[in-house]
Amino acid sequence: MSSSSIVDRDKLVDQYHLIHDFNSGEEFDSQKLSEIQNDSNRQDYKKVLDDFLTHHLEKEMESFQTIHKSEHERHILVITKDQWLFRVSLKQWPDYKNIWTVDMYGGFPLSQ
């Protein structure tokens, strides 16, 4: 195996932790949360993540990895096919049938 084909995931995690400039994700009031709580895609954080990247950021995911999770949050490292690294925070809403929303995100192009 060539060393040029090995992905240094430790370096990616280090770069992930350098992201400190965040944009707001999806901002929903209680009325909108009530409206979307019956959307079965919203109950799967992976579908919410993919939909956000595809439609909001117009990026295609190559890979993702949960870096940290707690009872109602997930912090995910995302690599896109055009070689961007994103730090995406998802929030779960127990009062709205446990749907997920994107709380905030930040990213930058990966250096070669």
C-alpha positions as CSV (number, residue, x, y, z in Angstrom):
1,M,0.0,0.0,0.0
2,S,1.3,3.4,-1.0
3,S,1.6,6.0,1.8
4,S,0.0,8.5,-0.5
5,S,-3.2,6.5,-0.5
6,I,-3.4,6.5,3.3
7,V,-5.8,9.1,4.8
8,D,-4.5,10.6,8.0
9,R,-7.7,10.8,10.0
10,D,-5.8,12.1,13.1
11,K,-4.8,15.2,11.0
12,L,-8.5,15.6,9.9
13,V,-9.7,15.5,13.6
14,D,-7.0,18.0,14.5
15,Q,-8.1,20.3,11.7
16,Y,-11.8,19.8,12.8
17,H,-10.9,21.1,16.2
18,L,-9.4,24.3,14.7
19,I,-12.8,25.4,13.3
20,H,-14.1,28.1,15.7
21,D,-15.9,30.3,13.2
22,F,-19.5,29.1,13.0
23,N,-22.6,30.0,10.9
24,S,-26.1,29.4,12.2
25,G,-27.7,26.2,10.8
26,E,-31.4,25.8,10.6
27,E,-33.3,28.2,12.8
28,F,-36.9,27.1,13.5
29,D,-39.4,28.6,15.8
30,S,-41.8,26.3,17.8
31,Q,-44.5,26.5,15.1
32,K,-42.1,25.3,12.4
33,L,-40.7,22.6,14.7
34,S,-44.3,21.4,15.2
35,E,-44.8,21.4,11.4
36,I,-41.7,19.3,10.6
37,Q,-42.0,16.9,13.6
38,N,-43.9,14.3,11.5
39,D,-41.2,14.2,8.8
40,S,-39.7,10.8,9.2
41,N,-36.4,12.0,7.6
42,R,-36.0,14.4,10.4
43,Q,-35.7,11.5,12.9
44,D,-32.6,10.2,11.2
45,Y,-29.6,12.5,11.9
46,K,-27.8,11.1,8.9
47,K,-30.6,12.1,6.5
48,V,-30.7,15.6,8.1
49,L,-26.9,16.0,7.7
50,D,-27.0,14.9,4.1
51,D,-30.0,17.1,3.2
52,F,-28.3,20.1,4.8
53,L,-25.0,19.6,3.0
54,T,-26.8,18.9,-0.3
55,H,-29.4,21.6,-0.3
56,H,-28.1,24.4,2.0
57,L,-24.3,24.2,1.3
58,E,-24.6,22.6,-2.2
59,K,-21.9,20.1,-1.3
60,E,-21.8,16.3,-1.7
61,M,-20.6,14.3,1.2
62,E,-17.7,11.9,0.8
63,S,-17.5,10.8,4.4
64,F,-18.5,11.8,7.9
65,Q,-17.7,10.8,11.4
66,T,-19.3,11.6,14.8
67,I,-16.6,13.2,16.9
68,H,-18.7,13.8,20.0
69,K,-22.3,12.9,21.0
70,S,-24.4,13.5,24.1
71,E,-28.0,12.8,24.8
72,H,-29.4,15.4,22.4
73,E,-26.4,16.6,20.4
74,R,-24.0,15.3,17.8
75,H,-20.8,17.0,16.5
76,I,-19.8,15.6,13.2
77,L,-16.7,15.9,11.0
78,V,-17.7,15.9,7.3
79,I,-15.5,15.7,4.2
80,T,-17.1,16.7,1.0
81,K,-16.2,15.4,-2.5
82,D,-14.7,18.8,-3.4
83,Q,-12.4,18.4,-0.4
84,W,-13.9,20.7,2.2
85,L,-13.9,19.9,5.9
86,F,-16.9,20.8,7.9
87,R,-17.7,20.8,11.6
88,V,-21.5,20.3,11.9
89,S,-23.4,20.4,15.2
90,L,-26.8,18.7,15.2
91,K,-29.5,19.1,17.9
92,Q,-32.2,16.6,18.8
93,W,-35.6,17.9,19.9
94,P,-37.3,15.5,22.4
95,D,-40.4,17.7,22.6
96,Y,-40.9,17.4,18.9
97,K,-40.7,13.6,18.3
98,N,-36.9,13.6,18.6
99,I,-36.4,15.3,15.3
100,W,-32.9,16.6,14.4
101,T,-31.9,20.0,13.1
102,V,-28.5,21.5,12.2
103,D,-27.6,23.9,15.0
104,M,-24.4,25.3,13.5
105,Y,-21.6,24.6,11.1
106,G,-18.2,25.8,10.0
107,G,-15.7,24.7,7.4
108,F,-12.8,25.4,5.2
109,P,-11.1,23.8,2.1
110,L,-8.6,21.1,2.9
111,S,-5.0,21.8,2.0
112,Q,-3.2,19.3,-0.2
